[in-house]
Amino acid sequence: MAGCGGNSTESVSPGSPPTPSGTLGIALPAGPRTFDPLLAKTPADRLVVGQIYEPLTRSISGPYGETAREPGLATAAQPGAHRTIWRIQLRPGVRFSDGARFNATAVLQNAVRWRATPEGQALLPGLVAADAPRPDLVRFIFGEPNSDVMRQLASVRLGIVSPRALRSPNASTSLARGLAAGTGPFELHRHDAHGILMARTDAGGGPDTIWGQASSWSTCAFRPRRRGAWRCYAAAPCRSRRDSGQGSYAPCGVTRC
């Protein structure tokens, strides 16, 4: 596909993920203004940060709907009788790219930030508290019934950030510059006038310990779009489910600029 990868000719049998290789190139009309997921307001912002951070309740499927949708970081979300308390079951065995564990403590650290900022309050209105009965279970407590929690927690702007990054004295600067860790398959490698290059993360022992590692691409490049050039765009992050066994990646289309 023109503009959408390297020259790999590796053949992959069904059920066997390919070795990640090549670069997925994505041309953007303008670069992202921030790498902080909570502040990612433009389509370019959200597309780029969605490669680093994953929200709790976004489900994942293979390209062009060829595989069934499967849960992401949260394997289940159950409301209480009055929908003021939501119980979020977390996927075990997931790590951030800095090696920190994804668990209830990490989610609670993010919830503190959501409740303390205007952006977080707007994305998750009415959240008054969050607690963790178990390391793999988080409860979100709202001041009034909320039937829209599944959709709200699927926003990439509520992508989960490593607790190590949030505890840093320079957390805001690290987030804005793309230096904080997430559970996505890519991390920022370079950002300059020529564009953005993201590299597949290898922290935590590889695909068995980091969510989304079975990506078909080893790097993901975002470049400024030039008039008359081909544009490659992705409707979802450039990655696939770690445990799907399909080695698939997000839909990628090519159109004329």
BELWO-V695214 format. One record per residue. N is the residue number from 1. RES is the residue in one letter. PHI is phi in radians with two decimals (NA if undefined). BURIAL is + if it has 24 or more other ideal C-beta (glycine too) atoms within 12 Angstrom, else -. D_LAST is the distance of its C-alpha to the last C-alpha in whole Angstrom. Layout:
n res phi burial d_last
N RES PHI BURIAL D_LAST
N RES PHI BURIAL D_LAST
//
This chain:
n res phi burial d_last
1 M NA - 16
2 A -1.06 - 13
3 G 1.32 + 12
4 C -2.15 + 15
5 G 2.53 + 18
6 G -1.66 - 21
7 N -1.89 - 23
8 S -1.15 - 26
9 T -2.07 - 28
10 E -1.05 - 30
11 S -1.71 - 31
12 V -2.20 - 32
13 S -1.37 - 35
14 P -0.95 - 35
15 G 1.46 - 36
16 S -2.02 - 35
17 P -1.18 + 32
18 P -1.31 + 31
19 T -1.27 - 31
20 P -1.02 + 28
21 S -2.80 - 26
22 G 1.33 + 23
23 T -2.16 + 20
24 L -1.55 + 18
25 G -1.71 + 15
26 I -2.24 + 12
27 A -1.63 + 10
28 L -2.03 + 10
29 P -1.16 - 10
30 A -2.70 - 13
31 G -1.29 + 16
32 P -1.18 + 19
33 R -1.55 - 22
34 T -2.75 + 24
35 F -1.86 + 25
36 D -1.42 + 28
37 P -1.03 + 27
38 L -1.14 + 30
39 L -1.78 + 28
40 A -1.38 + 24
41 K -1.78 - 23
42 T -1.64 - 19
43 P -0.98 - 17
44 A -1.14 + 16
45 D -0.96 + 20
46 R -1.20 + 21
47 L -1.12 + 18
48 V -1.23 + 20
49 V -1.20 + 23
50 G -1.18 + 23
51 Q -1.44 + 23
52 I -1.78 + 27
53 Y -2.05 + 28
54 E -2.13 + 29
55 P -1.37 + 31
56 L -1.20 + 34
57 T -1.88 + 33
58 R -1.31 + 30
59 S -1.51 + 30
60 I -2.29 + 28
61 S -2.44 + 28
62 G -1.32 + 26
63 P -1.14 + 23
64 Y 1.00 - 22
65 G 1.23 - 26
66 E -1.31 - 28
67 T -2.15 + 30
68 A -1.16 - 32
69 R -1.24 - 31
70 E -2.27 + 33
71 P -1.16 + 34
72 G -1.71 + 33
73 L -1.16 + 35
74 A -1.77 + 37
75 T -1.46 + 39
76 A -2.80 - 41
77 A -2.41 + 41
78 Q -2.12 - 44
79 P -1.47 - 45
80 G -1.35 - 49
81 A -1.02 - 51
82 H -1.83 - 49
83 R 1.01 - 46
84 T -1.72 - 47
85 I -2.18 + 47
86 W -2.05 + 44
87 R -1.74 + 45
88 I -1.92 + 42
89 Q -1.48 + 43
90 L -1.74 + 41
91 R -1.25 + 40
92 P -1.42 - 43
93 G 1.31 - 42
94 V -1.77 + 39
95 R -2.23 + 38
96 F -1.37 + 36
97 S -1.18 + 35
98 D -1.60 + 37
99 G 1.64 - 40
100 A -1.16 + 41
101 R -1.42 + 42
102 F -1.52 + 40
103 N -2.72 + 43
104 A -1.08 + 44
105 T -1.05 + 45
106 A -1.12 + 41
107 V -1.14 + 40
108 L -1.10 + 43
109 Q -1.09 + 42
110 N -1.19 + 38
111 A -1.11 + 40
112 V -1.04 - 42
113 R -1.17 + 39
114 W -1.06 + 37
115 R -1.25 + 41
116 A -1.62 - 41
117 T -2.10 + 38
118 P -1.03 - 36
119 E -1.13 - 33
120 G -1.15 + 35
121 Q -1.11 - 37
122 A -1.26 - 35
123 L -1.38 + 33
124 L -2.33 + 36
125 P -1.14 - 39
126 G 1.48 + 42
127 L -1.25 + 42
128 V -1.89 - 46
129 A -2.90 - 47
130 A -2.58 + 46
131 D -2.50 - 48
132 A -2.35 + 48
133 P -1.08 - 51
134 R -2.48 - 50
135 P -1.08 - 48
136 D -1.90 + 46
137 L -2.45 + 46
138 V -2.15 + 45
139 R -1.98 + 46
140 F -1.77 + 44
141 I -2.01 + 46
142 F -1.95 + 45
143 G -1.28 - 47
144 E -2.60 - 47
145 P -0.95 - 45
146 N -2.34 + 42
147 S -1.67 - 40
148 D -1.94 - 37
149 V -1.11 + 37
150 M -1.01 + 35
151 R -1.19 - 32
152 Q -1.07 + 33
153 L -1.31 + 33
154 A -1.54 + 30
155 S -1.18 + 28
156 V -1.10 + 26
157 R -1.20 + 28
158 L -1.80 + 31
159 G -1.05 + 30
160 I -1.43 + 34
161 V -1.75 + 34
162 S -0.98 + 37
163 P -1.08 + 40
164 R -1.09 + 41
165 A -1.19 + 38
166 L -1.20 + 39
167 R -1.43 - 43
168 S -1.17 - 42
169 P -1.06 - 43
170 N -1.87 - 39
171 A -1.01 + 37
172 S -1.08 - 35
173 T -1.17 - 34
174 S -1.08 + 33
175 L -1.13 + 31
176 A -1.09 + 29
177 R -1.60 - 29
178 G 1.40 + 28
179 L -1.72 + 31
180 A -1.52 + 33
181 A -1.63 + 33
182 G -2.27 + 32
183 T -1.74 + 32
184 G -1.21 + 29
185 P -1.42 + 28
186 F -2.16 + 26
187 E -2.35 + 28
188 L -1.17 + 26
189 H -1.85 + 27
190 R -2.71 - 25
191 H -2.47 - 23
192 D -2.59 - 23
193 A -1.12 - 21
194 H -1.48 - 19
195 G 2.36 + 18
196 I -2.17 + 20
197 L -2.07 + 21
198 M -1.95 + 23
199 A -1.98 + 26
200 R -1.12 + 28
201 T -1.39 + 31
202 D -2.19 - 34
203 A -1.22 + 37
204 G 1.33 + 40
205 G 1.75 - 40
206 G 1.72 - 37
207 P -1.09 + 36
208 D -1.37 - 39
209 T -2.15 + 39
210 I -2.06 + 36
211 W -1.06 + 34
212 G 1.43 + 30
213 Q -1.39 + 31
214 A -1.44 + 30
215 S -1.17 + 27
216 S -1.43 + 25
217 W -2.06 + 24
218 S -1.56 + 26
219 T -2.43 + 23
220 C -2.33 + 20
221 A -1.99 + 18
222 F -1.90 + 15
223 R -2.24 + 14
224 P -1.09 - 12
225 R -1.39 + 8
226 R -1.87 - 8
227 R -1.02 - 7
228 G 1.48 - 6
229 A -1.52 - 6
230 W -1.41 - 6
231 R -2.03 + 6
232 C -1.97 + 10
233 Y -2.25 + 11
234 A -2.14 + 15
235 A -1.49 - 17
236 A -2.62 + 20
237 P -0.96 + 21
238 C -1.40 + 21
239 R -2.86 + 24
240 S -2.34 + 27
241 R -1.15 + 30
242 R -1.09 + 33
243 D -1.78 + 36
244 S -1.32 + 34
245 G 1.28 - 35
246 Q -1.79 + 32
247 G 1.11 + 29
248 S -1.51 + 26
249 Y -2.49 + 23
250 A -1.15 + 21
251 P -0.98 + 18
252 C -2.32 + 15
253 G -2.15 - 12
254 V -2.18 - 9
255 T -2.52 - 6
256 R -1.48 - 4
257 C -1.33 - 0
//
